[in-house]
Amino acid sequence: MALASPALSAEGLPTLGTQPNASVYKVRGAVIEIAALRGDIVRVRIGRNGNRPPPDESWAALGTSRESRAPIERFTRGQIAGFTTSVIKVTVDQESGAIVISDRKTGRVLMADRRQAFRADPDGAGFSMGKSLPDDAHYFGLGDKFGPLDLLGRSFAMWNTDSYGFQEGHDPLYKDIPFFVGYTRQGYYGFFLDNTWRTTFDFGHEKPGQVTIAADNGPIDYYVMAGPTPKDVERQYAWLTGTPAMPPRWTLGFQQSRWGYPTEASVRDIVAHLKRDRIPTDAMWLDVDYQQNYRPFTVDPKTFPRFHDMVQTFSREGVHTIAITDLHIADHPNAGYAPYDTGIAQDRFVKKADGTNYIAPVWPGPALFPDFTQKATRDWWGALYRQFYLTDGIAGFWNDMDEPAVFDTPTKTMPLDNIHRIDEPGFASRKALHAEIHNIYGMQNHRATYEGLLALKPNERPYVMTRASYAGGQRYGTTWTGDNSSNWNHLRLTVPMLESLGLGGFAFAGADIGGFAGSPSADLLTRWIEIGMFQPLARDHSDEDSQPQEPWVGGKAQEDIRRRFIEERYRLLPYNYTLAEEAARTGIPMIRPLFMEFPEGLLNGIPLDLAAWGQFMWGPSLMVAPPPTPESPAPYSVTLPAGGWYDYWTGKPVSGVKPLKLWGASGMFLTLKDEGAASPHALPVTPRLDQLPVFVRAGSIIPRQALVQSTDETPKGPLEIDVYPGANCHGSVYADDGHSFDYRNGAYSRTDLTCMQHSDGSIDVSIGKPEGSYTPWWHSYHIVVHGVTRRLSQSVIERGHTLAVVYDADQQSVALEFPTSADAIKVALQ
């Protein structure tokens, strides 16, 4: 039913009072508190039935951000009241309670309530909100949603669910992030609903022209971020919920895994085979096979008799071991099982409604579930890693089944009336139903592991991967898309899934290469490895019922293709690590939708990605363009955004482009006017299994290195700098020790790179003065400038030093090499 509508005073909208840089209103029985956290971020909290909003508590939004305030100017004009910031205008209608948030300078509406803005469920617990859906709107995000990138016309539930064997259209999945990036009127904004109960988002599915947001219970508490660019939105969201945890450098290498390496000998054989075939590798994952009776924090002494020695041997070979540690603790009393004994002694487990410990079947049989809403429980959990982390030398950990998943129940999880006992800084101590805690349970498991490892090694970056999470979970490590399937459609939809996770803060995410459930054909595995090398986490993983899918499966020809792409990932490590540092510093993801780099590149009124299915940006400079239907041999068309492009594999400028055709709203193909580099184009491509189209944006400078077999190996020779002249030509290279937090105290190296092409064909390349106190591994630069169509015979470095250059007419490039310097270097190629 509608919220009650009490009488209003003749003076207009009755304010209950003001707070610093915030306003509080009462209208239609709702108490509306609107605060400007920054000039470009506002927070709306609404209390119902005449009550103020509940206490200001959040598992997701940082306390420092929630407490921040920006200057505002209040106004009242008849029945409309509100305020402005330096960026945003907020209005509240006294008759309906409708809120409109717009860009102050342009008037562009970011989010507007429908006339009947808020509705309460009959029991008063749940609510729904109706927002206007503009004709040109598009929506992106919400976490691991399996389908097209654009959410428009569909509806979604926020409820973490064990979804083995999920297929397109299945919802919900493993993690839910109630944050989306919206587009309207050539601008982007962000919306985050901070409510951990089961919620739903409907983008014009059931009610055309309306975005409906509803929850079973919990607060009406949301944030609107003004953008206006996608990168602005990502920075704003990261400021609010935290930046992604900076991973160790080795996590960017190739990683091998399988549920179904049953013995120590089988694991050693896999690593030996990788080394023998010279497939660069940085990590070996251990699924539940290594445990004794599937009990977390145990090792089976029969099947893994020399576990410690195995881990240490791998480490000396540059292979890091990652072990699964599921959260369910076996109900195994009087057996010397320390996690059970200490957990029972400290009363660390979730309770049933009657106050007794909740016990349910998972991998080890009957099991208990830690209550991670208590800081003391998280501390206890983190200490369980001492043997694995400090003594055995396991480098990273994997929290699976943490939705939480429970066997033999139709809901796949624990009862909603189970009891959690919140005892957490920033929260009032209280009991909470599992219905409230469910969506943050996996996130708090992730947090407990991350903070536990940090306590054991305070200056080492923990590496922890989780399957379930919530907004803000990016602060504790990485994630993956869960138990995907070995089919072409799962490969096809991996890209939008990872893009959506990246938009929601999880810059470091991946999908099981080859698919987890089922067995890929040789061609599918090859194509998946190719694309997977341009994604944050490159892990080949499968289940125990599938056929083997290591890189050599399928014969030498297939292995050679796969090895070549894995090797390319290692050559790109300087670029990739620079992307990782940017993500950890700013929140801007590594894998990006095209609209993030080309927000103005609208085609036929829609963001570029929606016309260029399957293409994505790997950082700011590389565009990966796999076939939109990857199993098809049919030619397809790559959309090249405006600005000029080079072929990554040859280094040459792209030729043979055609005017771009789009499917118009009238049902006819539209051919865009060809305005040279200022307009997008189409490039016809015939797919080949041994090729993956990758393009370099003109104006990019990409650092690369010599091939290594592990990220722990120091590359030989110079740092390679590939220059692709174009407008606003720039790049950068970042380095640090790869594992510690010393970079926070200045022990890093960041070097800006720029170039300028003159009308006579000469080119200047500038290498900035390195920033930071860290000395990277390279002692010289090998510069290759691409797209050079005339001979450049010499280079003049600042201070008059002259070097010869090597001109390659076939490759249209010039190359030269010179030592590094503690100062800036400018090279003039003439």
Buried (B, 14 or more C-beta within 10 A) or exposed (E): EEBEEEEBEEEBBBBEEEEEBBBBBBBBBBBBBBBBBBBBBBBBBBBBEEEEBEEBBBBBBBEEBBEBBBEBEEEBEEBBBBBBBBBBBBBBBBEBBBBBBBBBEEEBBBBBBBEBBBBBBEEEEBBBBBBBBBEEBBBBBBBBBBBBBBBBEBBBBBBBBBBEEBEEEEBBBBBBBBBBBBBBBBBBBBBBBBBBBBBBBBBBBEBEEBBBBBBBBBBBBBBBBBBBBBBBBBBBBBBBBBBBBBBBBBBBBBBBBBBBBBBBBEBBEBBEBBBEBEBBBBBBBBBBBBBBEBBBBBBBEEBBEEBBEBBBBBBEBBBBBBBBBBBBBBBBEEEEBEBBBBBBEEEBBBBBEEEEBBBBBBBBBEBBBBBBBBBEBBBBBBEBBBEBBEEBBBBBBBBBBBBBBBBEEEEBBBBBEBBBBBBBEEBEEEEBBBBBBBBBBBBBBBBBBBBBBBBBBEEBBBBBBBBBBBBBBBBBBBBBBBBBBBBBBBBBBBBBBBBBBBBBBBBBBBBBBBBBBBBBBBBBBBBBBBBBBBBBBBBBBBBEEBEEBBBBBBEEEBBBBBBEBBBBBBBBBBBBBBBBBBBBBBBBBBBBBBBBBBBEBBBEEBBBBBBBBBBBBBBBBBBBBBBBBBBEEEEBBBBBBBBBBBBBEEBBBBEEBEEBEBEEEEEEEEEBEEEEBEBBBBBEBEBEBEEBBBBBBBBBBBBBBBBBBBBBBEBEEBBBBBBBBBEEBBBBBBBBBBBBBBBEEEBBBBBBBBBEBEEEBBBBBBBBEBBBEBEBEBEEBBBBBBBBEEEBEEBBBEEEEEEEBEBEEEBBBBBBBBEBEEEEBBBBBB
